[in-house]
C-alpha cells in the first residue's frame, strides 16, 4: 500500500510560480513511477507530467512543456512539480499518482493523493 499526500497549492497571479510536493509513504515507494494530473472545473482529469522511478525519465503534456518541471527526491520519497509562468487555464485541483507502469491515462495508476487546489488569477 502506498499513501500520497500533496501540498503546495494556493492562489497565485498569472505569470507566477508554485511548487507542488507529493510525499509518499508505504512499502517500496521508491520503485513506483509518479505522475501529476489535474482536474479543472467541469473538466475531466488530465495528465500533466510523469517521472519514472528507475531512470528519472520525464514526459509532459504539450501546453506545460517548458513551464513545468517534474522531479523526485528518492531519499525523501517526495516528488515535485515546479510550475512557472502560470496562467488562468492552469487552474485546477492537482493530484499526484503512483503506479508500477507508466502512461497518460488515470487508469494506469494504482494510488492517488487527495489533491491540492491551484488557482491562477488574471
C-alpha positions as CSV (number, residue, x, y, z in Angstrom):
1,X,0.0,0.0,0.0
2,X,1.2,3.5,-0.9
3,X,0.0,6.7,0.6
4,X,0.4,10.0,-1.2
5,X,0.0,13.5,0.3
6,X,0.1,16.6,-1.9
7,X,0.9,20.1,-0.7
8,X,1.9,23.5,-2.0
9,X,-1.2,24.6,-3.8
10,X,-2.6,28.1,-3.5
11,X,-3.7,31.3,-5.2
12,X,-1.2,33.0,-7.5
13,X,-1.4,35.7,-10.1
14,X,-0.9,35.0,-13.8
15,X,2.8,34.7,-14.5
16,X,3.6,33.5,-11.1
17,X,5.1,30.2,-9.8
18,X,4.2,27.5,-7.4
19,X,5.9,24.2,-6.4
20,X,3.8,21.3,-5.5
21,X,5.1,18.4,-3.4
22,X,3.9,14.8,-3.2
23,X,5.1,12.9,-0.2
24,X,4.9,9.1,-0.5
25,X,4.9,6.5,2.3
26,X,4.4,2.8,2.4
27,X,6.2,-0.2,1.0
28,X,8.5,0.0,-2.0
29,X,7.5,3.6,-2.8
30,X,10.9,4.2,-4.5
31,X,10.0,1.7,-7.2
32,X,6.8,3.4,-8.3
33,X,6.5,5.8,-11.2
34,X,5.0,9.1,-10.3
35,X,2.6,11.3,-12.4
36,X,0.8,14.5,-11.9
37,X,-2.7,15.0,-13.1
38,X,-5.1,17.9,-12.8
39,X,-8.8,18.4,-13.0
40,X,-10.3,21.8,-13.8
41,X,-13.9,22.9,-13.1
42,X,-16.2,20.9,-15.2
43,X,-13.4,19.1,-16.9
44,X,-12.1,15.5,-17.0
45,X,-8.9,14.7,-15.1
46,X,-6.0,15.2,-17.4
47,X,-2.4,14.1,-17.5
48,X,0.3,16.7,-16.7
49,X,3.6,15.0,-16.4
50,X,5.3,11.8,-15.3
51,X,8.7,10.7,-14.0
52,X,9.9,7.1,-13.9
53,X,11.4,5.6,-10.8
54,X,14.4,4.0,-12.3
55,X,16.0,6.5,-14.7
56,X,14.0,9.6,-13.7
57,X,12.8,9.9,-17.3
58,X,10.2,12.6,-17.7
59,X,7.4,13.5,-20.1
60,X,5.0,16.4,-20.2
61,X,1.7,17.4,-21.8
62,X,2.3,19.9,-24.6
63,X,0.9,23.0,-23.1
64,X,3.0,22.8,-19.9
65,X,6.3,21.7,-21.5
66,X,8.9,24.4,-20.9
67,X,6.9,25.8,-18.0
68,X,6.5,22.9,-15.6
69,X,9.2,20.6,-14.3
70,X,8.6,17.3,-12.5
71,X,11.3,15.9,-10.3
72,X,11.7,13.5,-7.4
73,X,14.0,13.0,-4.4
74,X,14.4,9.3,-3.7
75,X,16.0,9.9,-0.3
76,X,12.9,11.9,0.8
77,X,10.3,9.8,-1.1
78,X,9.0,13.0,-2.4
79,X,8.1,14.2,-5.9
80,X,7.7,17.8,-7.0
81,X,6.0,19.8,-9.7
82,X,7.6,23.2,-10.3
83,X,5.1,25.4,-12.1
84,X,6.3,28.6,-13.7
85,X,4.6,31.2,-16.0
86,X,1.2,30.1,-14.7
87,X,-1.9,31.2,-16.5
88,X,-5.6,31.0,-15.6
89,X,-6.0,27.9,-17.7
90,X,-3.8,26.1,-15.2
91,X,-6.4,26.5,-12.5
92,X,-7.3,23.0,-11.3
93,X,-7.0,20.5,-8.5
94,X,-3.7,18.8,-8.9
95,X,-3.2,15.2,-8.0
96,X,-0.1,13.0,-7.8
97,X,-0.4,9.4,-8.6
98,X,1.8,6.3,-8.3
99,X,1.9,3.2,-10.4
100,X,4.1,0.3,-11.4
101,X,3.6,1.1,-15.1
102,X,3.6,4.5,-16.9
103,X,1.1,6.3,-19.1
104,X,-1.2,9.3,-19.6
105,X,-4.4,7.6,-18.6
106,X,-5.5,7.9,-14.9
107,X,-6.4,4.2,-15.1
108,X,-2.7,3.3,-15.2
109,X,-2.0,4.4,-11.7
110,X,-3.0,2.5,-8.6
111,X,-2.5,5.1,-5.9
112,X,-3.7,8.7,-5.6
113,X,-3.3,11.6,-3.3
114,X,-6.2,13.8,-2.2
115,X,-5.3,16.7,-4.4
116,X,-4.3,20.3,-3.9
117,X,-6.0,23.3,-5.3
118,X,-4.1,25.7,-7.6
119,X,-5.9,28.9,-8.6
120,X,-4.4,31.3,-11.0
121,X,-5.9,34.8,-11.2
122,X,-5.7,37.0,-14.3
